[in-house]
Amino acid sequence: MRAMFLVVLCATIAVAVLVYMLLSSRPNSGKQQRLHPRLDISVPVDIQTNDEKHLAASKNISQGGMLLQGHAPVSISQPIRLRFTLSAELPVEIPAVVTYKKGEQIGVRFDPTHYRRADIEKWIKESNSDDKSEKPPESAASHTTNS
């Protein structure tokens, strides 16, 4: 009896997460909502649908999702699983939902409850801080003088 209760509870949670992901991926009348900063990145990405595996390349990533370029027969609101590597120390496998599809461009939203989102967010913040530390300060660049 207790095992059956746990099975029903897990199934209910899984359905609730899927419904949340599907409802939150609905179009917003052309107005783009950017909740998370984007980072341009090009890495190979495996897209796993129910029975098929397809290869794509990332264009950018955020804590919330990723833009991909590739040939994959997916449709908007379709649940998929992504596998990619952000660094040698950070291989990622995460469930997602397709939120955008136009030609070869595929926009996906990561599962908001998956533990890997925290790893992705941390990696993006570290990458953004690395980019800022490599650039010269704008105030110094704007105060150059010709002698």
MDAnalysis code that builds the backbone (N, CA, C; Angstrom):
import MDAnalysis as mda
import numpy as np

u = mda.Universe.empty(441, n_residues=147, atom_resindex=np.repeat(np.arange(147), 3), trajectory=True)
u.add_TopologyAttr("name", ["N", "CA", "C"] * 147)
u.add_TopologyAttr("resid", np.arange(1, 148))
u.add_TopologyAttr("resname", ["MET", "ARG", "ALA", "MET", "PHE", "LEU", "VAL", "VAL", "LEU", "CYS", "ALA", "THR", "ILE", "ALA", "VAL", "ALA", "VAL", "LEU", "VAL", "TYR", "MET", "LEU", "LEU", "SER", "SER", "ARG", "PRO", "ASN", "SER", "GLY", "LYS", "GLN", "GLN", "ARG", "LEU", "HIS", "PRO", "ARG", "LEU", "ASP", "ILE", "SER", "VAL", "PRO", "VAL", "ASP", "ILE", "GLN", "THR", "ASN", "ASP", "GLU", "LYS", "HIS", "LEU", "ALA", "ALA", "SER", "LYS", "ASN", "ILE", "SER", "GLN", "GLY", "GLY", "MET", "LEU", "LEU", "GLN", "GLY", "HIS", "ALA", "PRO", "VAL", "SER", "ILE", "SER", "GLN", "PRO", "ILE", "ARG", "LEU", "ARG", "PHE", "THR", "LEU", "SER", "ALA", "GLU", "LEU", "PRO", "VAL", "GLU", "ILE", "PRO", "ALA", "VAL", "VAL", "THR", "TYR", "LYS", "LYS", "GLY", "GLU", "GLN", "ILE", "GLY", "VAL", "ARG", "PHE", "ASP", "PRO", "THR", "HIS", "TYR", "ARG", "ARG", "ALA", "ASP", "ILE", "GLU", "LYS", "TRP", "ILE", "LYS", "GLU", "SER", "ASN", "SER", "ASP", "ASP", "LYS", "SER", "GLU", "LYS", "PRO", "PRO", "GLU", "SER", "ALA", "ALA", "SER", "HIS", "THR", "THR", "ASN", "SER"])
u.atoms.positions = np.array([
    [0.834, -1.196, 0.000],
    [0.000, 0.000, 0.000],
    [0.875, 1.255, 0.000],
    [1.913, 1.258, 0.842],
    [2.791, 2.413, 0.935],
    [3.556, 2.626, -0.374],
    [3.995, 1.527, -1.000],
    [4.709, 1.625, -2.276],
    [3.808, 2.240, -3.335],
    [2.544, 1.866, -3.360],
    [1.601, 2.413, -4.337],
    [1.423, 3.917, -4.111],
    [1.360, 4.333, -2.853],
    [1.239, 5.752, -2.537],
    [2.448, 6.527, -3.067],
    [3.653, 5.991, -2.878],
    [4.862, 6.658, -3.362],
    [4.878, 6.750, -4.884],
    [4.423, 5.710, -5.554],
    [4.362, 5.729, -7.017],
    [3.399, 6.814, -7.483],
    [2.238, 6.880, -6.871],
    [1.244, 7.898, -7.236],
    [1.781, 9.290, -6.937],
    [2.452, 9.458, -5.809],
    [3.017, 10.756, -5.452],
    [4.075, 11.195, -6.468],
    [4.989, 10.297, -6.828],
    [6.027, 10.623, -7.812],
    [5.421, 10.948, -9.168],
    [4.421, 10.200, -9.572],
    [3.762, 10.457, -10.859],
    [3.068, 11.813, -10.840],
    [2.439, 12.158, -9.733],
    [1.768, 13.452, -9.612],
    [2.768, 14.597, -9.708],
    [3.892, 14.468, -9.052],
    [4.929, 15.504, -9.110],
    [5.466, 15.633, -10.530],
    [5.715, 14.506, -11.198],
    [6.216, 14.541, -12.571],
    [5.223, 15.231, -13.495],
    [3.951, 14.939, -13.349],
    [2.923, 15.577, -14.179],
    [2.857, 17.069, -13.877],
    [2.958, 17.446, -12.618],
    [2.908, 18.869, -12.256],
    [4.073, 19.635, -12.873],
    [5.270, 19.054, -12.839],
    [6.436, 19.712, -13.443],
    [6.247, 19.854, -14.949],
    [5.769, 18.813, -15.608],
    [5.548, 18.864, -17.052],
    [4.500, 19.913, -17.408],
    [3.409, 19.967, -16.663],
    [2.367, 20.973, -16.923],
    [2.936, 22.376, -16.736],
    [3.725, 22.585, -15.684],
    [4.344, 23.892, -15.453],
    [5.233, 24.280, -16.629],
    [6.057, 23.332, -17.087],
    [6.970, 23.619, -18.195],
    [6.189, 23.931, -19.469],
    [5.133, 23.197, -19.732],
    [4.340, 23.432, -20.937],
    [3.620, 24.774, -20.874],
    [3.028, 25.086, -19.738],
    [2.301, 26.352, -19.612],
    [3.232, 27.553, -19.622],
    [4.410, 27.415, -19.049],
    [5.326, 28.548, -19.000],
    [6.039, 28.766, -20.331],
    [5.890, 27.857, -21.280],
    [6.543, 28.011, -22.576],
    [5.599, 28.561, -23.633],
    [4.432, 29.019, -23.233],
    [3.464, 29.537, -24.191],
    [3.964, 30.844, -24.782],
    [3.646, 31.109, -26.062],
    [4.076, 32.357, -26.685],
    [3.502, 33.561, -25.951],
    [4.217, 34.677, -26.010],
    [3.783, 35.877, -25.293],
    [3.502, 37.017, -26.258],
    [2.764, 36.732, -27.325],
    [2.303, 37.724, -28.300],
    [3.445, 38.504, -28.926],
    [4.563, 37.875, -29.191],
    [5.674, 38.534, -29.867],
    [6.604, 39.291, -28.942],
    [6.177, 39.576, -27.746],
    [7.023, 40.295, -26.798],
    [7.987, 39.297, -26.163],
    [9.281, 39.545, -26.294],
    [10.257, 38.627, -25.740],
    [10.502, 38.938, -24.268],
    [10.497, 37.890, -23.475],
    [10.785, 38.045, -22.060],
    [12.154, 37.431, -21.805],
    [13.096, 38.234, -21.388],
    [14.438, 37.752, -21.084],
    [14.666, 37.889, -19.594],
    [14.481, 36.789, -18.892],
    [14.665, 36.802, -17.444],
    [16.116, 36.606, -17.046],
    [16.892, 35.966, -17.913],
    [18.257, 35.592, -17.569],
    [19.212, 36.085, -18.651],
    [20.415, 36.521, -18.273],
    [21.385, 36.984, -19.276],
    [21.820, 35.834, -20.181],
    [22.045, 36.153, -21.458],
    [22.479, 35.171, -22.448],
    [24.001, 35.215, -22.567],
    [24.570, 34.064, -22.870],
    [26.002, 33.965, -23.105],
    [26.187, 33.205, -24.413],
    [26.835, 33.843, -25.395],
    [27.101, 33.168, -26.654],
    [28.061, 32.013, -26.421],
    [27.712, 30.850, -26.950],
    [28.546, 29.659, -26.778],
    [28.223, 28.686, -27.903],
    [29.242, 28.034, -28.403],
    [29.042, 27.045, -29.462],
    [29.627, 25.713, -29.006],
    [28.744, 24.810, -28.597],
    [29.145, 23.463, -28.191],
    [28.187, 22.466, -28.838],
    [28.644, 21.245, -29.092],
    [27.734, 20.222, -29.601],
    [26.695, 19.857, -28.541],
    [25.463, 19.648, -28.987],
    [24.370, 19.303, -28.080],
    [23.621, 18.102, -28.649],
    [23.473, 17.061, -27.835],
    [22.638, 15.925, -28.210],
    [21.218, 16.215, -27.765],
    [20.274, 16.096, -28.702],
    [18.855, 16.265, -28.404],
    [18.234, 14.871, -28.405],
    [17.684, 14.478, -27.281],
    [17.042, 13.162, -27.173],
    [15.531, 13.368, -27.122],
    [14.836, 12.840, -28.148],
    [13.378, 12.834, -28.117],
    [12.967, 11.453, -27.615],
    [11.722, 11.085, -27.778],
    [11.257, 9.792, -27.259],
    [12.150, 8.638, -27.689],
    [12.324, 8.462, -28.990],
    [13.076, 7.311, -29.486],
    [14.260, 7.698, -30.347],
    [14.491, 8.971, -30.544],
    [15.525, 9.403, -31.476],
    [16.530, 10.325, -30.802],
    [17.728, 10.362, -31.397],
    [18.786, 11.242, -30.922],
    [19.245, 12.083, -32.107],
    [19.369, 13.389, -31.904],
    [19.770, 14.317, -32.958],
    [20.912, 15.183, -32.452],
    [21.766, 15.631, -33.353],
    [22.892, 16.485, -32.984],
    [22.600, 17.914, -33.424],
    [22.884, 18.848, -32.538],
    [22.729, 20.274, -32.823],
    [23.948, 20.996, -32.254],
    [23.994, 22.297, -32.483],
    [25.046, 23.142, -31.908],
    [24.367, 24.285, -31.161],
    [24.912, 24.622, -30.013],
    [24.345, 25.736, -29.254],
    [24.749, 27.058, -29.895],
    [23.891, 28.058, -29.761],
    [24.195, 29.425, -30.194],
    [24.403, 30.311, -28.969],
    [23.523, 30.123, -27.962],
    [23.697, 30.830, -26.692],
    [23.013, 30.037, -25.588],
    [23.320, 30.423, -24.364],
    [22.774, 29.728, -23.196],
    [22.460, 30.756, -22.124],
    [21.466, 30.443, -21.311],
    [21.160, 31.227, -20.118],
    [20.803, 30.233, -19.021],
    [20.573, 30.738, -17.840],
    [20.153, 29.867, -16.743],
    [18.845, 29.171, -17.111],
    [18.008, 29.848, -17.862],
    [16.684, 29.314, -18.163],
    [16.586, 28.444, -19.392],
    [17.545, 28.566, -20.333],
    [17.409, 27.785, -21.555],
    [18.569, 27.971, -22.501],
    [18.332, 27.552, -23.746],
    [19.399, 27.527, -24.734],
    [18.806, 27.698, -26.132],
    [19.559, 28.356, -27.013],
    [19.192, 28.446, -28.420],
    [20.107, 27.504, -29.181],
    [19.501, 26.623, -29.984],
    [20.236, 25.612, -30.728],
    [20.083, 25.817, -32.226],
    [21.029, 25.296, -32.978],
    [20.990, 25.292, -34.435],
    [21.158, 23.835, -34.862],
    [20.163, 23.283, -35.565],
    [20.294, 21.906, -36.000],
    [19.025, 21.357, -36.629],
    [19.168, 20.206, -37.235],
    [18.043, 19.497, -37.856],
    [17.472, 18.507, -36.853],
    [16.381, 18.844, -36.234],
    [15.725, 17.928, -35.302],
    [14.218, 18.084, -35.484],
    [13.521, 16.990, -35.741],
    [12.073, 17.069, -35.938],
    [11.336, 17.212, -34.603],
    [11.427, 18.387, -34.012],
    [10.767, 18.660, -32.735],
    [9.688, 19.706, -32.955],
    [8.761, 19.786, -32.026],
    [7.695, 20.783, -32.123],
    [7.590, 21.554, -30.814],
    [6.993, 22.716, -30.889],
    [6.837, 23.568, -29.707],
    [6.038, 22.810, -28.639],
    [6.461, 22.932, -27.407],
    [5.899, 22.290, -26.213],
    [6.315, 20.834, -26.063],
    [7.183, 20.345, -26.943],
    [7.627, 18.957, -26.848],
    [8.705, 18.814, -25.772],
    [8.524, 17.888, -24.841],
    [9.583, 17.613, -23.860],
    [10.740, 16.862, -24.531],
    [11.965, 17.275, -24.212],
    [13.159, 16.633, -24.755],
    [14.197, 16.516, -23.635],
    [15.297, 15.868, -23.935],
    [16.410, 15.776, -22.989],
    [17.661, 16.226, -23.726],
    [18.453, 17.109, -23.106],
    [19.670, 17.644, -23.724],
    [20.895, 17.100, -23.012],
    [21.940, 16.884, -23.802],
    [23.230, 16.456, -23.240],
    [24.304, 17.287, -23.919],
    [25.116, 18.019, -23.107],
    [26.182, 18.863, -23.634],
    [27.228, 19.064, -22.550],
    [28.351, 19.659, -22.918],
    [29.435, 19.896, -21.971],
    [29.797, 21.371, -21.997],
    [29.764, 22.008, -20.830],
    [30.141, 23.418, -20.729],
    [31.630, 23.575, -20.476],
    [32.211, 22.657, -19.766],
    [33.655, 22.643, -19.533],
    [34.042, 21.207, -19.219],
    [35.327, 20.953, -19.126],
    [35.777, 19.593, -18.850],
    [35.190, 19.071, -17.537],
    [34.946, 19.968, -16.608],
    [34.423, 19.575, -15.305],
    [32.897, 19.596, -15.248],
    [32.226, 20.032, -16.310],
    [30.779, 20.206, -16.220],
    [30.033, 19.614, -17.409],
    [29.924, 18.280, -17.468],
    [29.013, 17.684, -18.443],
    [27.584, 17.850, -17.922],
    [26.648, 18.175, -18.819],
    [25.277, 18.472, -18.404],
    [24.310, 17.557, -19.146],
    [23.384, 16.997, -18.406],
    [22.230, 16.309, -18.977],
    [21.023, 16.858, -18.252],
    [20.070, 17.445, -19.023],
    [18.955, 18.136, -18.387],
    [17.701, 18.025, -19.253],
    [16.542, 17.815, -18.617],
    [15.290, 17.828, -19.371],
    [14.934, 19.260, -19.763],
    [14.242, 19.394, -20.897],
    [13.859, 20.717, -21.389],
    [12.569, 20.590, -22.196],
    [12.012, 21.753, -22.543],
    [10.830, 21.816, -23.388],
    [11.136, 22.770, -24.533],
    [10.735, 22.403, -25.737],
    [10.927, 23.258, -26.903],
    [9.967, 24.444, -26.795],
    [10.511, 25.669, -26.871],
    [9.685, 26.871, -26.777],
    [9.656, 27.669, -28.067],
    [10.567, 27.347, -28.984],
    [10.689, 28.105, -30.228],
    [11.258, 27.189, -31.292],
    [10.704, 27.260, -32.494],
    [11.235, 26.471, -33.608],
    [10.972, 27.247, -34.885],
    [12.058, 27.631, -35.548],
    [11.938, 28.326, -36.826],
    [13.102, 27.875, -37.687],
    [12.809, 27.122, -38.735],
    [13.860, 26.578, -39.571],
    [14.734, 25.648, -38.749],
    [16.021, 25.937, -38.727],
    [16.960, 25.117, -37.970],
    [17.202, 25.646, -36.561],
    [16.579, 26.777, -36.212],
    [16.760, 27.318, -34.861],
    [15.729, 26.718, -33.917],
    [16.219, 26.274, -32.762],
    [15.369, 25.643, -31.757],
    [15.658, 26.303, -30.407],
    [14.641, 26.899, -29.823],
    [14.774, 27.469, -28.486],
    [14.215, 26.494, -27.468],
    [14.936, 26.293, -26.373],
    [14.477, 25.367, -25.339],
    [14.528, 26.027, -23.972],
    [13.632, 25.596, -23.108],
    [13.629, 26.048, -21.713],
    [13.969, 24.839, -20.854],
    [14.987, 25.013, -19.999],
    [15.389, 23.927, -19.107],
    [14.311, 23.671, -18.059],
    [14.262, 22.446, -17.565],
    [13.369, 22.091, -16.467],
    [13.712, 22.980, -15.275],
    [12.763, 23.797, -14.808],
    [13.078, 24.747, -13.729],
    [13.355, 24.080, -12.386],
    [13.012, 22.810, -12.240],
    [13.221, 22.133, -10.963],
    [14.468, 21.254, -10.961],
    [15.167, 21.183, -12.077],
    [16.307, 20.269, -12.185],
    [17.545, 20.868, -11.510],
    [18.286, 20.024, -10.803],
    [19.452, 20.495, -10.047],
    [20.555, 21.055, -10.950],
    [20.616, 20.659, -12.206],
    [21.670, 21.136, -13.104],
    [21.526, 22.619, -13.440],
    [20.330, 23.180, -13.246],
    [20.164, 24.618, -13.520],
    [21.087, 25.447, -12.648],
    [21.293, 25.042, -11.413],
    [22.197, 25.781, -10.524],
    [23.633, 25.709, -11.046],
    [24.037, 24.545, -11.569],
    [25.378, 24.402, -12.144],
    [25.540, 25.301, -13.369],
    [24.499, 25.347, -14.205],
    [24.544, 26.187, -15.410],
    [24.639, 27.654, -15.018],
    [23.830, 28.080, -14.055],
    [23.854, 29.474, -13.595],
    [25.235, 29.845, -13.058],
    [25.821, 28.969, -12.264],
    [27.151, 29.236, -11.704],
    [28.186, 29.351, -12.821],
    [28.130, 28.452, -13.795],
    [29.079, 28.480, -14.910],
    [28.938, 29.772, -15.721],
    [27.697, 30.209, -15.958],
    [27.461, 31.448, -16.714],
    [28.011, 32.644, -15.945],
    [27.753, 32.721, -14.646],
    [28.265, 33.839, -13.835],
    [29.783, 33.871, -13.853],
    [30.416, 32.692, -13.724],
    [31.878, 32.642, -13.761],
    [32.404, 33.052, -15.135],
    [31.738, 32.615, -16.190],
    [32.167, 32.978, -17.548],
    [32.000, 34.465, -17.799],
    [30.890, 35.040, -17.312],
    [30.674, 36.477, -17.470],
    [31.707, 37.273, -16.684],
    [32.062, 36.826, -15.494],
    [33.063, 37.565, -14.713],
    [34.443, 37.415, -15.349],
    [34.735, 36.263, -15.973],
    [36.000, 36.093, -16.690],
    [36.071, 37.045, -17.877],
    [34.945, 37.182, -18.610],
    [34.907, 38.086, -19.765],
    [35.144, 39.520, -19.329],
    [34.546, 39.934, -18.222],
    [34.689, 41.313, -17.748],
    [36.111, 41.591, -17.281],
    [36.756, 40.597, -16.671],
    [38.111, 40.820, -16.163],
    [39.130, 40.889, -17.300],
    [38.806, 40.323, -18.469],
    [39.726, 40.363, -19.605],
    [39.638, 41.668, -20.378],
    [38.510, 42.378, -20.257],
    [38.325, 43.629, -20.987],
    [38.911, 44.788, -20.189],
    [39.517, 45.769, -20.885],
    [39.998, 46.943, -20.157],
    [38.815, 47.772, -19.665],
    [38.961, 48.433, -18.538],
    [37.864, 49.268, -18.039],
    [37.520, 50.352, -19.055],
    [36.214, 50.580, -19.238],
    [35.780, 51.567, -20.225],
    [36.234, 52.968, -19.859],
    [36.267, 53.281, -18.566],
    [36.667, 54.630, -18.170],
    [38.108, 54.907, -18.591],
    [38.975, 53.916, -18.496],
    [40.370, 54.103, -18.908],
    [40.469, 54.223, -20.416],
    [39.661, 53.454, -21.130],
    [39.713, 53.484, -22.596],
    [39.147, 54.796, -23.123],
    [38.190, 55.376, -22.419],
    [37.572, 56.614, -22.915],
    [38.403, 57.842, -22.598],
    [39.419, 57.729, -21.726],
    [40.237, 58.862, -21.346],
    [41.614, 58.844, -21.993],
    [41.721, 58.206, -23.147],
    [43.035, 58.188, -23.824],
    [43.259, 59.532, -24.479],
    [44.507, 59.950, -24.489],
    [44.857, 61.234, -25.098],
    [45.933, 61.021, -26.145],
    [45.948, 61.868, -27.139],
    [46.978, 61.810, -28.175],
    [48.052, 62.810, -27.803],
    [49.302, 62.378, -27.764],
    [50.403, 63.266, -27.402],
    [51.095, 63.785, -28.626],
])
